[in-house]
Amino acid sequence: MSTELSDEETEALIERAAKQIERRGMEVPAVLMLEMHKPLSYVASQAAIVFAPFLVPVLGYNGVHDYSRLLTRRENVEKLICRLEAGAQTAKAATEAPCNT
């Protein structure tokens, strides 16, 4: 396995993570956490490897490996934040009905 994710793999992982976060309704806390810890994204990627024995039962080996590679680049964290914010804006626009009074 290569250490770098391709653009397609990166987009797929970001989309998968965003859908899981949106499904749980955790967009705002996730964006807050990602913004606060963006400078530490590389450290988090290495921590995922250290804690792999505990994360593998939840995420699977490939999930831990892929997400640790995703977090090695700070711009991937920014892409995830932008994707979550765009999804929240779309959901907000869909739930707001025009006023017909």
C-alpha positions as CSV (number, residue, x, y, z in Angstrom):
1,M,0.0,0.0,0.0
2,S,1.2,3.5,-0.8
3,T,1.4,6.1,1.9
4,E,-0.3,8.8,-0.1
5,L,-4.0,8.7,-0.9
6,S,-5.1,9.4,-4.4
7,D,-7.5,12.3,-5.0
8,E,-10.3,9.8,-5.6
9,E,-9.5,7.9,-2.3
10,T,-9.3,11.2,-0.4
11,E,-12.7,12.4,-1.7
12,A,-14.3,9.1,-1.0
13,L,-13.0,9.1,2.6
14,I,-14.1,12.6,3.2
15,E,-17.5,11.9,1.8
16,R,-17.8,8.7,3.9
17,A,-16.8,10.6,7.1
18,A,-19.1,13.5,6.4
19,K,-22.1,11.2,5.8
20,Q,-21.4,9.4,9.1
21,I,-21.2,12.7,11.0
22,E,-24.3,14.1,9.3
23,R,-26.2,10.9,10.0
24,R,-25.6,11.4,13.7
25,G,-26.4,15.1,13.5
26,M,-23.0,16.1,14.8
27,E,-21.9,18.6,12.1
28,V,-21.4,21.6,14.5
29,P,-19.4,19.7,17.2
30,A,-17.4,18.0,14.5
31,V,-16.5,21.3,12.7
32,L,-15.6,22.8,16.1
33,M,-13.4,19.9,17.0
34,L,-11.7,19.8,13.5
35,E,-11.1,23.6,13.5
36,M,-9.5,23.4,17.0
37,H,-7.3,20.5,16.3
38,K,-6.4,21.2,12.6
39,P,-2.8,22.2,13.6
40,L,-2.4,18.8,15.2
41,S,-3.8,16.7,12.3
42,Y,-0.4,15.0,11.7
43,V,-0.1,14.1,15.3
44,A,-3.6,12.8,15.3
45,S,-2.8,10.6,12.3
46,Q,0.2,9.1,14.2
47,A,-1.9,8.7,17.3
48,A,-4.4,6.7,15.2
49,I,-1.6,4.3,14.4
50,V,-0.6,4.0,18.1
51,F,-4.2,3.4,19.2
52,A,-4.9,1.0,16.3
53,P,-5.4,-2.0,18.5
54,F,-8.3,-0.2,20.1
55,L,-9.7,1.4,16.9
56,V,-9.5,-1.6,14.6
57,P,-12.6,-3.4,16.2
58,V,-14.6,-0.2,15.5
59,L,-13.2,1.0,12.2
60,G,-11.5,-2.1,10.8
61,Y,-7.9,-2.2,9.8
62,N,-8.4,-0.5,6.5
63,G,-10.4,2.2,8.1
64,V,-7.8,3.0,10.6
65,H,-5.1,3.0,8.0
66,D,-7.0,5.1,5.5
67,Y,-8.1,7.7,8.0
68,S,-4.6,8.0,9.5
69,R,-3.3,8.6,5.9
70,L,-6.2,11.2,5.4
71,L,-5.2,13.1,8.5
72,T,-1.5,13.4,7.6
73,R,-2.3,16.4,5.4
74,R,-3.9,19.5,6.9
75,E,-5.7,20.4,3.7
76,N,-7.7,17.2,3.9
77,V,-9.0,18.3,7.3
78,E,-10.0,21.6,5.7
79,K,-11.8,19.8,2.9
80,L,-13.8,17.8,5.4
81,I,-14.7,21.0,7.3
82,C,-15.9,22.6,4.0
83,R,-17.9,19.5,3.1
84,L,-19.6,19.5,6.5
85,E,-20.4,23.2,6.3
86,A,-21.8,22.8,2.7
87,G,-23.9,19.8,3.8
88,A,-25.3,21.8,6.8
89,Q,-26.2,24.8,4.5
90,T,-28.0,22.4,2.1
91,A,-29.9,20.8,4.9
92,K,-30.8,24.2,6.4
93,A,-32.1,25.4,3.0
94,A,-34.1,22.3,2.5
95,T,-35.8,22.5,5.9
96,E,-36.7,26.2,5.6
97,A,-40.0,26.5,3.8
98,P,-40.9,29.8,2.2
99,C,-43.4,31.9,4.2
100,N,-46.7,32.0,2.3
101,T,-48.7,34.4,4.6
